[in-house]
Each structure stands twice: as structure tokens, then as C-alpha cells.
Amino acid sequence: MADNKAFDEIEFDESPDIVVLSDDEGNEFSLEVLDELFDENDNHYVAMLPIYDNPADALGDSDPLIIMKQVDEGDDSFFDEIVDEDEFARISEIFTNRLSEIFDVQ
């Protein structure tokens, strides 16, 4: 007989990694980190999805995956957009391949 646990006894090892970012105007955005990687130059990249207060807003988002690069300046670290098109294409392809194994990413 299979070992069945009551639902409330199941332990989940991981909770979502949520970050809150703010733009230049002070607007805050909550995002869930789906994946992260370091390239051969030790640059840190993250792939994130926005968290919406209203689930219907997610349906209108045609390209929800957000890919950013962590930038370190002195003691400060922050996420910034990837400006270089070749760098963005390379990193987004890696994330798309990795995440397509788990999610419906195109």
C-alpha cells in the first residue's frame, strides 16, 4: 500500500523567490524569479515573471518573461536591462531553452 500523507502534512522544500523592483518614477513591481545563470564572465542574469494583483492582467501580457542582468557598483547591487542586443539574444536563448523544459515558453 502506498504511503499517503494528509495534504497538510506535506512539506514543500522551496517557496517562490520574489523580488520587488522599482522604476525611475518609484513604481514598484513584484516579480517571481524563475531561473538564474552566470555566464563565462561571471555575469549574473535572472529570468522573472511579473506578479499581478489581478490575474486577468496576466492574460493581456503577450511577453511576460523579463530577463535582467545584475549590476554591481561598489557595495550596491541592482538589476538592469540588457542593452546590448547580441548579449540579450544569447542570454534569452539560453533561458528559453532551459525554461521550455518546464514551462510553455516560446
N, C-alpha and C positions, 0 to 999 in steps of 0.2 A: 504494500500500500504506500502511496506517495506521501511524503511528509508535507502536510498543508499547514500553513500558518494563517492565523487570522490577519486580515488586512492591516489592522492597527499594530500588529507585531512586526511587520516587515520594516526593515531598516534600509534606508536609502543612503548610499555612501556619498553621493555628490548632490549638491544643490547648485542651481544655476549661478554662474558668475555674472553679476550685474554691475555695470559701471554707469555713472551719471556724468555726462559731458555737458559743457555749456559753450554756446557760441559767442561770437564777439559782442552780441547785444545782451548777453546774460540769460538767454533762454536755455533751460535745462532739458536734456533728453536722456531717457533711460534706455540702455542697450544691454542685450544679453550677449556675452562673448561665446561664440560657437567653436572657434578654433584659433590657435595662435601658432606662429612659427618664427624661427630665427633663420636668416639666410647665411650664406658663406661669409659675409662680412659682419656677422653678429647683429644685424638689424632685426628689430622685433616688430612683427606685424600681427594684427588681430583682425578676425572676421567677426562681425557682430550683426545682430538683428535688432531693430527698434522694438521697444515695448510700448504698446499703445494702451491708453486708458480705455478707449472704446474699440473693441475688436473689429468693428465694421471699418475703421480707418485702415486696418491692415489689408483689407481686401482691395483698397484703392491704390496701394503701394505696388507699382509694377516692378520695381527693382529694390527689394528691401535689404539686400546684403550690403553692408557697409564695411569697407576694408580701409584700415588706417595703419599708420606707422607710428611707433613710439619714438619720441624725440627726447633726448636728454640734454639739458642745458644747465651746467653746474649741478646743483643739488635738486633741480626741478626736472620732472618728467611729465610729458603730456602726449596726447595722441594728436596727430596732424594728418591732413590729407596727403596722399602720394601725388606729387605734382608731375614727376617725370612719367611720361606716357609708357615708355618701354618698361620701366620698373613696375608700374601699375599692371600692365598687361602680363608680365611674368608672374607677379605675386597673385593676381586674381586667377590666373590659370591654375596655379598650384592649389589655391583654396577651392576652386570649383571642382577640381579632380578629387581632392580629399573629402569635400563635403557631399559630393554626388553619391558617394558610397553610403551615406546616412540619410541625406535629405534629397528632395526633388529639386536639385539645383541645375540650372542650365547656363 
